């Protein structure tokens, strides 16, 4: 889910492709971001790579 979201694929498109509901995918994205310690998707692009380097 996060990979698709990071590549810019709309959640509605991912839902159609995977056969899951939009609500489920938003929940999965939220859960994945929380596990990584980020609150918003754009922060994932800047904060997580910086953690891996340090």
Biopython code that builds the backbone (N, CA, C, O; Angstrom):
import numpy as np
from Bio.PDB.StructureBuilder import StructureBuilder

atoms = [
    (1, "UNK", "N", (0.818, -1.198, 0.000)),
    (1, "UNK", "CA", (0.000, 0.000, 0.000)),
    (1, "UNK", "C", (0.857, 1.255, 0.000)),
    (1, "UNK", "O", (0.610, 2.170, -0.785)),
    (2, "UNK", "N", (1.850, 1.312, 0.858)),
    (2, "UNK", "CA", (2.682, 2.514, 0.922)),
    (2, "UNK", "C", (3.463, 2.721, -0.364)),
    (2, "UNK", "O", (3.676, 3.856, -0.791)),
    (3, "UNK", "N", (3.888, 1.635, -0.976)),
    (3, "UNK", "CA", (4.625, 1.755, -2.234)),
    (3, "UNK", "C", (3.757, 2.401, -3.298)),
    (3, "UNK", "O", (4.212, 3.291, -4.017)),
    (4, "UNK", "N", (2.521, 1.965, -3.403)),
    (4, "UNK", "CA", (1.604, 2.552, -4.378)),
    (4, "UNK", "C", (1.306, 4.001, -4.078)),
    (4, "UNK", "O", (1.248, 4.830, -4.986)),
    (5, "UNK", "N", (1.119, 4.310, -2.819)),
    (5, "UNK", "CA", (0.829, 5.689, -2.431)),
    (5, "UNK", "C", (2.024, 6.597, -2.701)),
    (5, "UNK", "O", (1.857, 7.736, -3.136)),
    (6, "UNK", "N", (3.226, 6.092, -2.442)),
    (6, "UNK", "CA", (4.427, 6.892, -2.670)),
    (6, "UNK", "C", (4.671, 7.129, -4.153)),
    (6, "UNK", "O", (5.266, 8.140, -4.528)),
    (7, "UNK", "N", (4.223, 6.215, -4.996)),
    (7, "UNK", "CA", (4.429, 6.387, -6.430)),
    (7, "UNK", "C", (3.368, 7.289, -7.048)),
    (7, "UNK", "O", (3.413, 7.568, -8.246)),
    (8, "UNK", "N", (2.420, 7.745, -6.245)),
    (8, "UNK", "CA", (1.428, 8.688, -6.729)),
    (8, "UNK", "C", (0.146, 8.069, -7.255)),
    (8, "UNK", "O", (-0.680, 8.769, -7.841)),
    (9, "UNK", "N", (-0.034, 6.787, -7.059)),
    (9, "UNK", "CA", (-1.255, 6.121, -7.510)),
    (9, "UNK", "C", (-2.385, 6.486, -6.555)),
    (9, "UNK", "O", (-2.246, 6.308, -5.345)),
    (10, "UNK", "N", (-3.501, 6.994, -7.075)),
    (10, "UNK", "CA", (-4.628, 7.342, -6.193)),
    (10, "UNK", "C", (-5.164, 6.126, -5.442)),
    (10, "UNK", "O", (-5.141, 5.009, -5.959)),
    (11, "UNK", "N", (-5.639, 6.347, -4.235)),
    (11, "UNK", "CA", (-6.162, 5.267, -3.401)),
    (11, "UNK", "C", (-7.332, 4.577, -4.088)),
    (11, "UNK", "O", (-7.484, 3.361, -3.977)),
    (12, "UNK", "N", (-8.156, 5.333, -4.792)),
    (12, "UNK", "CA", (-9.295, 4.746, -5.483)),
    (12, "UNK", "C", (-8.831, 3.745, -6.546)),
    (12, "UNK", "O", (-9.451, 2.697, -6.730)),
    (13, "UNK", "N", (-7.753, 4.067, -7.233)),
    (13, "UNK", "CA", (-7.207, 3.163, -8.244)),
    (13, "UNK", "C", (-6.641, 1.910, -7.594)),
    (13, "UNK", "O", (-6.863, 0.801, -8.078)),
    (14, "UNK", "N", (-5.909, 2.086, -6.497)),
    (14, "UNK", "CA", (-5.369, 0.935, -5.774)),
    (14, "UNK", "C", (-6.494, 0.034, -5.267)),
    (14, "UNK", "O", (-6.370, -1.191, -5.281)),
    (15, "UNK", "N", (-7.586, 0.641, -4.822)),
    (15, "UNK", "CA", (-8.719, -0.127, -4.323)),
    (15, "UNK", "C", (-9.308, -0.988, -5.439)),
    (15, "UNK", "O", (-9.612, -2.161, -5.223)),
    (16, "UNK", "N", (-9.468, -0.418, -6.616)),
    (16, "UNK", "CA", (-9.993, -1.188, -7.752)),
    (16, "UNK", "C", (-9.040, -2.318, -8.138)),
    (16, "UNK", "O", (-9.475, -3.431, -8.433)),
    (17, "UNK", "N", (-7.749, -2.027, -8.135)),
    (17, "UNK", "CA", (-6.753, -3.023, -8.546)),
    (17, "UNK", "C", (-6.644, -4.178, -7.560)),
    (17, "UNK", "O", (-6.427, -5.322, -7.961)),
    (18, "UNK", "N", (-6.794, -3.884, -6.279)),
    (18, "UNK", "CA", (-6.613, -4.915, -5.257)),
    (18, "UNK", "C", (-7.915, -5.563, -4.807)),
    (18, "UNK", "O", (-7.894, -6.609, -4.158)),
    (19, "UNK", "N", (-9.049, -4.953, -5.146)),
    (19, "UNK", "CA", (-10.332, -5.496, -4.721)),
    (19, "UNK", "C", (-10.655, -5.186, -3.271)),
    (19, "UNK", "O", (-11.515, -5.833, -2.674)),
    (20, "UNK", "N", (-9.974, -4.204, -2.700)),
    (20, "UNK", "CA", (-10.230, -3.789, -1.326)),
    (20, "UNK", "C", (-10.971, -2.459, -1.331)),
    (20, "UNK", "O", (-11.020, -1.760, -2.343)),
    (21, "UNK", "N", (-11.546, -2.125, -0.183)),
    (21, "UNK", "CA", (-12.261, -0.855, -0.097)),
    (21, "UNK", "C", (-11.283, 0.292, 0.132)),
    (21, "UNK", "O", (-10.178, 0.101, 0.641)),
    (22, "UNK", "N", (-11.718, 1.481, -0.256)),
    (22, "UNK", "CA", (-10.908, 2.680, -0.060)),
    (22, "UNK", "C", (-10.640, 2.878, 1.428)),
    (22, "UNK", "O", (-9.530, 3.232, 1.823)),
    (23, "UNK", "N", (-11.655, 2.650, 2.244)),
    (23, "UNK", "CA", (-11.509, 2.816, 3.688)),
    (23, "UNK", "C", (-10.441, 1.866, 4.243)),
    (23, "UNK", "O", (-9.642, 2.263, 5.092)),
    (24, "UNK", "N", (-10.424, 0.635, 3.776)),
    (24, "UNK", "CA", (-9.423, -0.333, 4.220)),
    (24, "UNK", "C", (-8.023, 0.127, 3.846)),
    (24, "UNK", "O", (-7.103, 0.041, 4.659)),
    (25, "UNK", "N", (-7.856, 0.614, 2.626)),
    (25, "UNK", "CA", (-6.539, 1.054, 2.181)),
    (25, "UNK", "C", (-6.058, 2.276, 2.949)),
    (25, "UNK", "O", (-4.875, 2.377, 3.273)),
    (26, "UNK", "N", (-6.957, 3.199, 3.242)),
    (26, "UNK", "CA", (-6.558, 4.347, 4.064)),
    (26, "UNK", "C", (-6.129, 3.881, 5.456)),
    (26, "UNK", "O", (-5.163, 4.400, 6.017)),
    (27, "UNK", "N", (-6.843, 2.907, 6.010)),
    (27, "UNK", "CA", (-6.472, 2.369, 7.314)),
    (27, "UNK", "C", (-5.121, 1.690, 7.281)),
    (27, "UNK", "O", (-4.327, 1.838, 8.211)),
    (28, "UNK", "N", (-4.849, 0.943, 6.214)),
    (28, "UNK", "CA", (-3.559, 0.280, 6.084)),
    (28, "UNK", "C", (-2.433, 1.294, 5.926)),
    (28, "UNK", "O", (-1.346, 1.118, 6.477)),
    (29, "UNK", "N", (-2.696, 2.347, 5.176)),
    (29, "UNK", "CA", (-1.677, 3.382, 5.007)),
    (29, "UNK", "C", (-1.384, 4.050, 6.343)),
    (29, "UNK", "O", (-0.223, 4.262, 6.694)),
    (30, "UNK", "N", (-2.433, 4.379, 7.087)),
    (30, "UNK", "CA", (-2.272, 5.003, 8.392)),
    (30, "UNK", "C", (-1.462, 4.098, 9.323)),
    (30, "UNK", "O", (-0.558, 4.563, 10.018)),
    (31, "UNK", "N", (-1.789, 2.817, 9.332)),
    (31, "UNK", "CA", (-1.094, 1.867, 10.190)),
    (31, "UNK", "C", (0.378, 1.749, 9.799)),
    (31, "UNK", "O", (1.253, 1.712, 10.665)),
    (32, "UNK", "N", (0.647, 1.690, 8.509)),
    (32, "UNK", "CA", (2.024, 1.598, 8.046)),
    (32, "UNK", "C", (2.845, 2.820, 8.402)),
    (32, "UNK", "O", (4.003, 2.708, 8.805)),
    (33, "UNK", "N", (2.241, 3.986, 8.253)),
    (33, "UNK", "CA", (2.947, 5.226, 8.600)),
    (33, "UNK", "C", (3.238, 5.289, 10.090)),
    (33, "UNK", "O", (4.317, 5.716, 10.498)),
    (34, "UNK", "N", (2.272, 4.862, 10.906)),
    (34, "UNK", "CA", (2.478, 4.858, 12.363)),
    (34, "UNK", "C", (3.618, 3.944, 12.753)),
    (34, "UNK", "O", (4.418, 4.284, 13.625)),
    (35, "UNK", "N", (3.701, 2.782, 12.116)),
    (35, "UNK", "CA", (4.781, 1.839, 12.428)),
    (35, "UNK", "C", (6.143, 2.421, 12.090)),
    (35, "UNK", "O", (7.142, 2.108, 12.738)),
    (36, "UNK", "N", (6.175, 3.270, 11.070)),
    (36, "UNK", "CA", (7.432, 3.903, 10.688)),
    (36, "UNK", "C", (7.712, 5.167, 11.497)),
    (36, "UNK", "O", (8.789, 5.754, 11.397)),
    (37, "UNK", "N", (6.735, 5.577, 12.297)),
    (37, "UNK", "CA", (6.914, 6.749, 13.143)),
    (37, "UNK", "C", (6.701, 8.067, 12.427)),
    (37, "UNK", "O", (7.250, 9.091, 12.834)),
    (38, "UNK", "N", (5.908, 8.052, 11.362)),
    (38, "UNK", "CA", (5.612, 9.275, 10.614)),
    (38, "UNK", "C", (4.108, 9.519, 10.640)),
    (38, "UNK", "O", (3.311, 8.585, 10.727)),
    (39, "UNK", "N", (3.741, 10.788, 10.564)),
    (39, "UNK", "CA", (2.319, 11.122, 10.623)),
    (39, "UNK", "C", (1.685, 11.310, 9.252)),
    (39, "UNK", "O", (0.507, 11.010, 9.060)),
    (40, "UNK", "N", (2.472, 11.807, 8.299)),
    (40, "UNK", "CA", (1.909, 12.081, 6.975)),
    (40, "UNK", "C", (2.791, 11.476, 5.891)),
    (40, "UNK", "O", (3.994, 11.298, 6.080)),
    (41, "UNK", "N", (2.186, 11.169, 4.770)),
    (41, "UNK", "CA", (2.894, 10.528, 3.673)),
    (41, "UNK", "C", (4.083, 11.339, 3.156)),
    (41, "UNK", "O", (5.129, 10.742, 2.904)),
    (42, "UNK", "N", (3.992, 12.663, 2.982)),
    (42, "UNK", "CA", (5.171, 13.402, 2.511)),
    (42, "UNK", "C", (6.360, 13.295, 3.463)),
    (42, "UNK", "O", (7.509, 13.319, 3.023)),
    (43, "UNK", "N", (6.094, 13.178, 4.751)),
    (43, "UNK", "CA", (7.175, 13.045, 5.717)),
    (43, "UNK", "C", (7.925, 11.730, 5.522)),
    (43, "UNK", "O", (9.106, 11.627, 5.856)),
    (44, "UNK", "N", (7.248, 10.743, 4.989)),
    (44, "UNK", "CA", (7.885, 9.457, 4.738)),
    (44, "UNK", "C", (9.035, 9.603, 3.751)),
    (44, "UNK", "O", (10.045, 8.909, 3.861)),
    (45, "UNK", "N", (8.883, 10.494, 2.801)),
    (45, "UNK", "CA", (9.911, 10.687, 1.778)),
    (45, "UNK", "C", (11.134, 11.414, 2.316)),
    (45, "UNK", "O", (12.233, 11.248, 1.787)),
    (46, "UNK", "N", (10.958, 12.220, 3.365)),
    (46, "UNK", "CA", (12.081, 13.001, 3.881)),
    (46, "UNK", "C", (12.655, 12.448, 5.179)),
    (46, "UNK", "O", (13.873, 12.450, 5.355)),
    (47, "UNK", "N", (11.818, 11.979, 6.082)),
    (47, "UNK", "CA", (12.286, 11.556, 7.405)),
    (47, "UNK", "C", (12.895, 10.174, 7.424)),
    (47, "UNK", "O", (13.957, 9.983, 8.017)),
    (48, "UNK", "N", (12.267, 9.216, 6.804)),
    (48, "UNK", "CA", (12.725, 7.828, 6.887)),
    (48, "UNK", "C", (14.071, 7.631, 6.192)),
    (48, "UNK", "O", (14.943, 6.982, 6.771)),
    (49, "UNK", "N", (14.292, 8.160, 4.968)),
    (49, "UNK", "CA", (15.624, 7.994, 4.377)),
    (49, "UNK", "C", (16.726, 8.639, 5.231)),
    (49, "UNK", "O", (17.841, 8.120, 5.291)),
    (50, "UNK", "N", (16.426, 9.752, 5.884)),
    (50, "UNK", "CA", (17.409, 10.421, 6.729)),
    (50, "UNK", "C", (17.771, 9.555, 7.931)),
    (50, "UNK", "O", (18.921, 9.568, 8.371)),
    (51, "UNK", "N", (16.822, 8.811, 8.464)),
    (51, "UNK", "CA", (17.079, 7.919, 9.596)),
    (51, "UNK", "C", (18.003, 6.776, 9.179)),
    (51, "UNK", "O", (18.874, 6.367, 9.946)),
    (52, "UNK", "N", (17.813, 6.264, 7.970)),
    (52, "UNK", "CA", (18.620, 5.129, 7.506)),
    (52, "UNK", "C", (20.075, 5.520, 7.302)),
    (52, "UNK", "O", (20.963, 4.683, 7.466)),
    (53, "UNK", "N", (20.338, 6.769, 6.948)),
    (53, "UNK", "CA", (21.706, 7.222, 6.703)),
    (53, "UNK", "C", (22.471, 7.455, 7.992)),
    (53, "UNK", "O", (23.685, 7.257, 8.053)),
    (54, "UNK", "N", (21.734, 7.885, 9.041)),
    (54, "UNK", "CA", (22.380, 8.286, 10.281)),
    (54, "UNK", "C", (22.680, 7.146, 11.154)),
    (54, "UNK", "O", (23.227, 7.329, 12.241)),
]
sb = StructureBuilder()
sb.init_structure("model")
sb.init_model(0)
sb.init_chain("A")
sb.init_seg("    ")
for serial, (resi, resn, name, xyz) in enumerate(atoms, 1):
    if name == "N":
        sb.init_residue(resn, " ", resi, " ")
    sb.init_atom(name, np.array(xyz, "f"), 0.0, 1.0, " ", f" {name:<3s}", serial, name[0])
structure = sb.get_structure()
